Amino acid sequence: MKISEKGFQYFLYAIIVVFTALCVLPFWLVLVNSFASEGEFLKFGYRLWPAHFSFSGYEYLLRGAQIYKSYRNTVTVTIVGTVLAVAITAMFAYVIANPKVKYRHFLSLMAYVSMVLGSGLVGFYIMIANWLDLKDSLWAMIVPYLLNPFYAFILVSFYRSLPYEINEAATIDGAGDIHIFFRIIWPISKPAIATISLFYALQYWNDWFLALLFIDNDKLHPLQLMIRQLISNINVASYVGGGASYQVSVPAGVIQLATVCLTIGPIILVYPFIQRYFVKGITIGAVKG
C-alpha cells in the first residue's frame, strides 16, 4: 500500500513533536521544580507540576553573597574574554588569509596541529599556574581561550571570500596593513565577527573546567562552577551563605535547581535573537574554502 505524501508529512510532524517534547522536558522539570515547596520536593521529588509553589530556593540563594560574586565573575570573564579573543582571533586569521604573508602556511599548520592534537593536562597546568602565575586569578579563565583555531579558520574562509583587490587599492592609496584591517576589512567582516563573538561568549559563559583547575578561592568562582559545587558539596549553607552559621531550611535539590535557572536564564533569553548568526557561521565555514 502506497503511503500518501500528506500522511508522510504528518508522520514527520509527529516525530518532530515527540523529539521536541523530549528536549523540552528536562528544562521544564528543572524550572517548575525549582519552585516546589520544601516538603513536597522531599516527598515526591521531580514532578511535572508541583501542587504547592514556593520561592524558598530563590530567596535562599539571593540572601547569600555567593550568587552575586559568581555572577560578577562570570560577566567579567565573558565580556573581557570575548573582546580580547575576538580581536586576537580576527587579526590572526587575517594574517593567515593574506597571500603576501611569508609564513602564513606555517602559522596555519601550527594552528591546525594544536586544534587536532591539543596539549597535555600536566603541561597546560604548569604553564598557566607556574609559568604565567595566574592561579586564583580571573585571567586563568580568560587567557587559555584567547585563540581558538576552529574559529580562526572560520574567519580565514570568510576573509578569502573577499576580493583581494580591496587590499591592493588601499595599498596604492598609501594605507598600511593595520589601517587596511581596522578601517576596511573589519567593518565589512561584521557578520563573521558577530558569529565568532557569539561562539566565544557562550564558551566563556558556560566554562567551568578552567575554574575547577585554577581557582581555589570561592570568591572567584564563576556561575558554572557554583552549580558544580552545590551539586557535590554536602554543606550547602557554608558555600552559599559564606559561613557555617548560615542554616539550611530548604532542600539542597531545590537550591540546585534554582541556581541552574538563574545561571542559564540570560543565555536562554538571548539565544532566540542570535540563532541566525550560528547558522550563518556554520555556512561561512562550510561553503567558503
Order of alpha helices (4+ residues) and beta strands (2+ residues): alpha-alpha-alpha-alpha-alpha-alpha-alpha-alpha-alpha-alpha-alpha-alpha-alpha-alpha
